[in-house]
Amino acid sequence: MQLSRRINSIGPRPRGIVGTAVGIVKNEGFFSLYRGLGPVLGGIIPKRAIRFTSYEYYKRLLTDKDTMKISRNGIFLAGLAAGITEAVTVVNAVEVIKIHLQALHKSPDGTLTLKYKSTPDALSTLIRTEGIAFLWRGVTLTALRQGTNQAANFTVYMELKTRLQKWQQQHHHNTQNEVVVKDLPSYQITIIGLISGAVGPFFNAPIDTIKTRIQQTPAIPGKSSLSHIITITTDMLLKEGFRSFYKGITPRVMRVAPGQAVTFTVYEFLKGRIEESYSMQRRSIRQTI
């Protein structure tokens, strides 16, 4: 949807997510909906690992050493830095390959066909024809998108989590009327993860659409990245209108929000188990001394 182009009032109207999906299945087959899945699966594990590892690292750096607490601005900056880190190391390369796999190529007879047979074929061909640097094409916008996305994601998530924990402290007491502080149940983590995951895509949809257009088009010798961004942005605004910057927002939210919900649920579970195991080890060591 982000790669589709339509001049104002010329040609057929956009079909939306359902119409687009039906058209793809009708013209290219059901499994074409999964085109580009290989690089996504290959990149999702290191992306999540780098995101949360770097986020915890930046959060420690921004934590007040006296109070051992981090401000809302600190969480925002830690999320921003984590998003930029994952974009530069993993996300941009994965998305460049995925976009080239999904894009159709016009053959000499005029029919639209796939240009690459598989992920290895796309990777080897593009490196041979355009050089290894193509993996970082559009990295500035990818870093901006991922940075703002994770900044909003972690900030909203931690804000909702803090508010829920405070509410539980105010309303949950034991039989001795003492405040009972417990970890949030998994279903609450899933819900706030779903909400926070939906914030980012709405916040930076224009950046993502422009980035996708840039990564799909060949590099222009002698043209700077900034001038390329300005050209594509101006072209979209004049020929397709402001709404074109939000193309594909529905499927993106449908993909990102549930993914973040699952990720935060698993993250909190594993973090709790690791911290519990670490505490038990420390107690055991103290008892043996």
C-alpha positions in Angstrom: 0.0 0.0 0.0 2.9 2.4 0.8 4.4 1.7 -2.6 1.2 2.5 -4.5 1.1 5.8 -6.3 -2.1 7.7 -7.4 -2.3 11.2 -8.7 -5.1 13.3 -7.3 -8.5 12.3 -8.8 -6.8 10.3 -11.6 -7.1 6.6 -11.9 -9.0 4.2 -9.6 -9.6 5.1 -6.0 -7.5 3.3 -3.3 -9.0 0.0 -2.4 -8.0 -0.1 1.3 -6.6 -3.0 3.2 -9.3 -5.5 2.3 -9.4 -4.6 -1.3 -5.7 -4.6 -1.6 -5.4 -8.1 0.1 -8.1 -9.5 -2.2 -6.4 -8.1 -5.3 -3.0 -9.6 -4.3 -4.5 -13.0 -3.6 -6.5 -12.9 -6.9 -3.6 -11.8 -9.1 -0.6 -13.3 -7.3 -1.9 -16.2 -5.1 -2.5 -16.5 -1.4 1.1 -17.1 -0.4 2.2 -13.8 -2.0 0.8 -12.2 1.2 3.8 -13.8 2.9 6.4 -12.4 0.4 9.3 -10.9 2.3 8.6 -13.0 5.4 12.1 -14.6 5.3 14.1 -11.4 6.2 11.5 -10.4 8.8 11.8 -13.7 10.6 15.6 -13.6 10.4 15.7 -10.1 11.8 13.0 -10.1 14.4 15.0 -12.0 17.1 18.1 -9.8 17.0 16.0 -6.7 16.6 14.1 -7.4 19.9 17.3 -8.5 21.6 19.1 -5.3 20.6 16.1 -3.1 21.5 15.6 -4.3 25.0 19.3 -4.8 25.8 20.2 -1.3 24.6 17.1 0.2 26.3 18.1 -1.2 29.7 21.7 0.0 29.1 20.6 3.6 28.2 18.1 3.6 31.1 20.9 2.8 33.6 22.9 5.7 32.2 20.0 8.1 32.6 19.0 6.9 36.1 19.6 9.3 38.9 22.4 7.8 41.0 21.0 9.3 44.3 17.4 8.3 44.0 17.9 5.3 41.6 14.9 6.5 39.7 14.5 7.6 36.1 12.3 10.5 34.9 9.8 10.4 32.1 12.2 12.4 29.9 14.9 9.8 30.7 12.6 7.0 29.6 11.8 8.9 26.4 15.5 9.4 25.6 16.4 5.7 26.5 13.6 4.6 24.1 14.8 7.0 21.4 18.4 5.8 21.7 17.3 2.1 21.7 15.2 2.7 18.5 18.1 4.3 16.7 20.5 1.5 17.8 18.2 -1.2 16.4 17.6 0.7 13.2 21.3 1.1 12.4 22.3 -2.5 13.3 19.4 -4.6 12.1 16.1 -3.0 11.1 17.2 -1.0 8.0 19.0 -3.9 6.3 16.0 -6.2 6.9 13.5 -3.7 5.5 15.5 -2.9 2.4 15.6 -6.6 1.5 11.9 -7.1 2.4 10.8 -4.1 0.3 12.7 -5.3 -2.8 11.2 -8.8 -2.4 7.7 -7.4 -2.2 8.0 -4.9 -5.1 6.9 -6.1 -8.6 9.0 -5.7 -11.7 7.7 -5.0 -15.2 9.0 -7.6 -17.6 9.7 -6.8 -21.3 6.2 -8.1 -22.3 4.6 -5.6 -19.9 3.5 -8.1 -17.3 4.3 -7.5 -13.6 6.5 -10.3 -12.2 8.8 -10.8 -9.2 12.3 -9.6 -9.7 13.9 -11.9 -7.1 13.2 -15.5 -6.4 14.2 -15.6 -2.7 15.9 -13.6 0.1 19.4 -15.0 -0.8 18.8 -14.2 -4.5 17.8 -10.6 -3.7 20.6 -10.1 -1.2 23.4 -11.4 -3.6 22.0 -9.6 -6.6 21.6 -6.3 -4.9 25.1 -6.5 -3.3 26.6 -7.3 -6.7 24.8 -4.6 -8.6 24.6 -1.8 -6.0 27.2 -2.6 -3.3 26.9 -3.4 0.4 26.0 0.2 1.2 22.5 -0.4 -0.3 21.6 -2.1 3.0 21.8 1.2 4.7 19.8 3.2 2.1 17.3 5.3 3.9 18.9 4.6 7.3 18.4 8.2 8.4 14.6 8.0 8.1 14.6 4.4 9.5 16.5 5.6 12.6 14.1 8.6 12.9 11.1 6.3 12.6 12.4 3.6 15.0 13.7 6.2 17.5 10.4 8.1 17.7 8.5 4.8 17.7 10.4 3.3 20.6 10.5 6.6 22.5 6.7 6.9 22.3 6.3 3.1 22.9 8.4 2.9 26.1 7.2 6.2 27.5 3.5 5.3 27.1 4.1 1.8 28.4 6.0 2.9 31.5 3.5 5.6 32.2 0.5 3.2 32.0 2.4 0.6 34.1 3.3 3.1 36.8 -0.3 4.3 37.0 -1.6 0.8 37.3 0.9 0.0 40.0 -0.1 3.1 42.0 -3.7 2.2 41.6 -3.0 -1.3 43.0 -1.1 0.2 45.9 -4.1 2.4 46.8 -6.7 -0.3 46.5 -5.0 -3.6 47.5 -4.4 -4.4 51.2 -3.9 -7.7 53.1 -5.8 -8.8 56.2 -3.5 -6.6 58.4 -4.5 -3.6 56.3 -1.0 -3.3 54.9 -0.4 -2.2 51.4 0.4 -5.2 49.1 2.6 -4.4 46.1 2.6 -7.0 43.4 3.7 -7.3 39.9 1.0 -6.5 37.3 -0.7 -9.6 36.0 0.1 -10.8 32.5 -3.2 -9.7 31.0 -2.6 -6.1 32.2 0.9 -6.1 30.7 -0.6 -7.4 27.4 -3.2 -4.6 27.3 -0.9 -1.7 28.0 1.6 -3.2 25.6 -1.1 -3.2 22.9 -2.0 0.4 23.6 1.6 1.6 23.7 2.4 -0.4 20.5 -0.4 1.5 18.6 0.9 4.9 19.5 4.2 4.8 17.5 2.7 4.0 14.1 0.2 6.9 14.3 3.0 9.2 15.5 5.5 8.6 12.7 3.5 7.2 9.7 4.7 9.9 7.3 8.3 9.0 8.1 7.7 5.3 7.5 6.0 6.0 4.1 8.7 8.3 2.8 11.4 5.8 4.0 9.7 2.9 2.1 9.6 4.9 -1.1 13.3 5.8 -0.8 14.3 2.2 -0.1 12.4 0.9 -3.1 13.9 3.4 -5.6 17.4 3.0 -7.0 20.1 5.3 -5.7 20.7 8.4 -7.8 24.4 9.2 -8.3 25.4 12.6 -7.1 22.2 13.2 -5.3 22.4 13.7 -1.5 20.0 11.8 0.9 18.4 15.1 2.0 17.6 16.2 -1.6 16.2 12.7 -2.3 14.0 13.0 0.8 12.8 16.4 -0.2 12.1 15.3 -3.8 10.0 12.3 -2.8 8.1 14.2 0.0 7.3 17.1 -2.4 6.2 14.7 -5.1 3.9 12.8 -2.8 2.3 15.9 -1.4 1.7 17.6 -4.8 0.6 14.5 -6.7 -1.1 12.3 -4.1 -2.1 14.6 -1.3 -1.4 14.7 2.4 -3.3 11.4 3.1 -0.7 9.5 1.0 1.7 9.9 4.0 -0.6 7.6 6.0 -0.9 4.8 3.4 -0.7 1.4 5.0 -1.3 2.7 8.5 -4.1 0.2 9.3 -2.0 -3.0 8.5 1.0 -1.5 10.2 -1.0 -0.9 13.5 -2.5 -4.4 13.1 1.0 -5.8 12.9 2.9 -3.6 15.4 0.5 -3.3 18.3 -0.1 -7.1 18.9 3.6 -7.7 18.4 4.4 -5.1 21.1 1.8 -6.6 23.4 3.4 -10.1 23.1 6.9 -8.7 23.3 6.3 -6.7 26.5 4.5 -9.7 28.1 7.4 -12.0 27.4 9.9 -9.3 28.4 8.3 -8.7 31.8 8.0 -12.4 32.4 11.6 -13.2 31.6 12.9 -10.1 33.4 11.0 -11.2 36.5 12.4 -14.7 36.4 16.0 -13.5 35.8 15.8 -11.0 38.6 14.3 -13.6 40.9 17.0 -16.1 40.0 19.7 -13.5 40.6 18.3 -12.5 44.0 18.2 -16.2 45.0 21.9 -16.6 44.0 22.9 -13.5 46.0 21.1 -14.8 49.1 22.7 -18.2 48.7 26.2 -16.6 48.4 25.6 -14.4 51.5 24.5 -17.5 53.5 27.6 -19.4 52.7 29.9 -16.5 53.7 
